[in-house]
Amino acid sequence: MNPADTANERAPLIRLDGLGKVFHTDEVETHALSGVSLDIHAGDFVAITGPSGCGKSTLLSMLGLLDSPSTGRFLLDGADVAGLDLRSQARVRNAKIGFIFQAFNLIADLTVEENIALPLTFRDDYRRDVAQRRVREVLDQVGMSHRHRHYPGQLSGGQQQRVAVARALVGGPRILLADEPSGNLDSRNGEAVMQLLEELNRNGATLCMVTHDPAFARRAHRIVHMLDGCIVDEDTFDRLRNEEDRDMPLLREVLP
């Protein structure tokens, strides 16, 4: 059974309730988010799409506790985390949220295994032997064990993104947030990264991805469409499959 099929039977991992974000510059007031409400359940794969400036990156920053909302509630595992102080937000972020960035954001003078282990070193219960074991596990998971002593500059773009995925996984996060994960990659490497994300989701990972690519977005269980800081539409897994089935006769007529 697809994870999306039973999502509504469980309490959400993330609940956004009337989330708003206002930026003030001089005398200009910009509403980046307005009344955003969204549930994400464990095992979901959610894609957030929309034109540039629609608020999807701001929303991802809120989900990652990199910014705080001006209004509304953000519940993570049932706890309201929107009003936490910066130190508490950092602690929650390190324990429960994994980030995959478009630009990889690897540290050039650290090896692959050192880059991956870095988030663990900020934990109160850090132990070097445990961290090394966990790094080996996620390197195997993303198929990069043979590159563990290489530096980022010695890797291709696709390999760097796999290392970035491993770094996001190493702390056992409750949710992975991916910001245009294929944006800096060619089509072949972009497809490989998408396949890796799909495999992680099949194995139980919860994913929320911002993307401009409609083909990649349609591989998620749900597509959340944004415009002018608001969620304007949502496609579910069943709806997407039904649309594909409906369009197949038309494709058969057109294709030789």
N, C-alpha and C positions, 0 to 999 in steps of 0.2 A: 504494500500500500504506500502511496506517495505521502511524505510527511505533511503536505498541505491538506490532505484529506481529513486528518484528525486534529488539525491545529486548533479548531474552535472548541474542542472538548477539553482543552487544558488552559490553565491561567497563562496569560502572556508573559514572556520573558521581559519584554519591554512594552510599556504603555506610555504614549504621549497623549496628553489631554489638554487641548487648547493652547498649544505651544506658540509663543510669539517672540520675535526678536526685532528690536528697533535699534538702529545705529544713529547716533547724533553727531553731526559734523557742522560746526559753526551754527547756522540757523536752519540747516537742512535736516529733516527727519526721514530716515529711510526704513521702511518696514520690510525687512528681509524675509521674515516668516510671519504668518498671520493665521491664528486659529488652527494649527496643525494638530490633528488627532490621528494616531496610528498605533496599532498593536502588531508586535512581532513575537511569534511563538518560537519556542525551542525547535530546531530542525527546519525552520523556514529558510527559504532563499528568496530574498526580496531585492528587486532592482528598482532604483529611483532614477527616473528620466525627466527630461524637460529641456527647454532652451537655455542658453547661457544667461545667467543672472536671475534664474527662476527661484533660487533658494535651496537647490539640492545640496550644494557643498556646505552651506550654512547648517542645513539639517543634519548632515553627516558629522559636522563639528559638534553639534549639540549631542548627538548620539554617543560620540566619543569623549564627552566631557572636556572638550578642548575650549568650549565656550559655554556661557550660561544663558538661559532664556530670560527675556524681559518679563514674560507672563507665562502662565500655564504650569503643568506638572510633568515631570519625567520620572516614571517609576521603572526601576531596574531590579528584577527579582523581588518585586513588591515593595521596595523601599524608595522613597522620594529622594533622588540624588541631585535635583536641580539646585537646591539651596545649600549644598555642602560647601565648606571652605576649600580653598585651593589644595591644601595638604590632603584633605580627605578625598577630594576628587582624584588627585594623583594616585592615591592608594587604591581606590576602586578601579581606576583606569588600568593600572598595572596588573591587577588581579583578574579582571573580568573582561577586558576589551583588547582585541588584537587589531592592529592597523596594517593595511596594505596600501602603499602610496603609489601614485602614477610614476613618480620620479625615483622610486626604490628607497631613497634616503638611507643608503648604507654608508658606513664610515670608512673612508678610503684606506686609512692606515691600520685597520683591524682586519684580521682574517675572517673568512666565512664563519667559522665556529665562534669566533669572538663577537662578531656582529650579532649572531643568533642568541648567544648567552647574555648579551648586555641587559635586556629587561629583567632577567632574574637577579642580577647583582644589586638591584635596588630594593629587593624584598628583605623584610626583617629576618625571615627564616632561611636566607641564602646559605647553601652549602655547595662548595665547589664540586664535590664528587657527584652529588645529585644533579647539579646543573649540567655537568659533562655528559651524564647518562641521558638526560632529557634532550640535549642538543643532538646526540647521536640518533635518538629516536626520530626527531623531526627531520633530520637530514635524510634518513632512510625514506621517510614518508614523502618527501618532495623529490627524491631521486638525485640528491646532490652530495652523497657521502664521499664520492671520489674527488670532490673539490674542497674538502673541509679546510685545507691549509692554504688555499688560494686567497688572493685579495680581490676586492670588487673589480678593480681595473683589469684583471686577468680573465674576467668572465664576459660572456655575451649578455645582451639585454635580457633575453629570456631566462638565462641562468641567474642573473641578479634578481629578477622578480621572484624566482623560485626560492632564493635565499630570503628575500623579504617576506614571503609567505611563511617560511619556516620560522623566522623571527616572530611573526604574528602568532604562530601556533605554540611556541615554546612554553608559554606560561599557562597553557590550558584555559584559554579565555572562554567566556560564556557566549560571546558573539565576535565574529570577524567583520570589520568594516573595510570595504575596498573602494578606494577613490580612483575611478578610471584605471583599473589594474592592467588593461591592455593598451592604454593610451600612448605609451612610448615604445610600443613593440610593433614589428612587422606582422603581417597577417598570420604567418605560420607560428611565430612565437606567441602571438595573442591567442590563437586557438589552443595552443598547448597550455597556457595559463588558465584559460577558461575550463578546459577539461580537468585540470588539477582542482580548481574550485568546485566543480561539479562532483568530483570524486570525494572531496572533503565533506561536502554536503550530504552525499549518500551515506557517508560513514558517521553522520550525526552532527556535523558542524552547522551552526546557525550563521547565515551570511546576509549582509546588507551591502549592496553594491551600487555605486553611482556610475552610470555609463551613458554615453551619447550614442552607442552602437545599438540600433534596434534589434539586430540579429542576436547579439549577446544578451540583451535584456529579455528576449523571449525565451531564453533558456532558464530563467528563474521561475519559481512557483507563482510569484506575484509581481506585477509591474505597477509601481506607483508613479503616476504622472503629475508633475508640478508645473505651475504657472503663476508668476507674480507672487511668490511666497506662500501659495496655497496648494493643497492637494486637490486636483480637479477631477481625477478619474483613477480607477484601479482595475487592472485585469488580473484575474485569478488563473491558476493552472488549468482548471476545467474549461474556462472561457477561451483561453488561448488554444487548447486542443480542439475545441468545438469549431473555432474559426478556421483552423488548419483543415479539419475534415470538410467544412463547408466549401473551402476554396479549392480542394483537390479536383473536383470535376471541371472547374474552369481551367486549371492548369493542364489537365489532360487534353482539353480542346485546343489549347494554344501550343503546347509542346509537340514536336514532331514524333 
